[in-house]
Amino acid sequence: MAQNSVTPPSAGHSYVGMWVTADGHIRHNLLPNGRYDEARGNRESAYQGRYEIRGNHIDYWDDTGFTADGTFIDGVLHHAGMILYREK
């Protein structure tokens, strides 16, 4: 996929914001500029990169070259075997 094939989500996009696992260990901050910042435990910014959302599907491209994807189902993000909830 070309990097500029999709316009980054706006700040008002329903999926922009913080998503966390139930135990709070994994935290995905989906930024409105199409970038994400993932924290793991005490390690802030453990992974960073860009993301694109199409419908309820999200693709991630880590700055190190790692790729992943996920699906939003009923307001919950299912990603790489993890379940992340919208931070309130």
N, C-alpha and C positions, 0 to 999 in steps of 0.2 A: 504494500500500500504506500502510496506517495504521502510524504509528510504533510503536504498542503492540500490533500484531497478532501479534508473535512475542516470546516471552520471550528475553532475551539469553542467550547460551550461558554455561554455568557454567565456572568456572576449569578444570574437568576435561574440558571438551569437547575432542575430539581435534584440532580445527582452531584452537583458541586458541593464540596464541604468535607467534613471529617466522617470517616467510616471506621468502626472499631470492632474487634472481636469481643465476645461476651466477657472475657477475662481482661480486656484492655491491653493485652500484650502486643497485638498488631494494630497499627493505626495508619490508615490511608487518608491523606489530605488531598482531595481532588481540587486543584486550584482552577480558577476561572480562565486562566490563560492556556489551558490544555496541558499543564504540567502536573505531576504528582510528587508528593514527598511521603515516603513510608518510614515509620518509626517501628522499631521492634524492641520491646522491653525498655531498658534504659538507653538504648542506642537510637538517638534522634537522627533523622535523615540517613537511615541505613541504606535505603534505595531511593533514587530519584530518577525521573525520566518524563516521558510524555505519554499522554493517553488520548484515545478517541472514543467517542460514544456514538453508536448507531442504534437507535431504538432503545432496547434494553440490554444491549451487548456492549462491553467495554474491552478494548485492546490496550495493552501496556507495552511500551518500549523503554526498558531501563537504559540509562546512559552507558552502562557497561556492555550492552548488546543483548541482554536477557529479554525474552518476550514472554508475555502471559496474557490471559484473557479472563473474562468473567461475565456473569449475567446477573442483572437485577431482577429479582422475582418478588413480587408483593412487598416492595420497599426494603428488601434485604439483598446485599451483594454476596453472591456466591463466587469465590475466586480461589483457584488453586487448592481446592479441598477445604478452604476456610469459609466461614460465614461471618460477614461483617455487617454491623448495624449502624444506622445513621446516628451520629452523636446528637443528643438533644441539647 
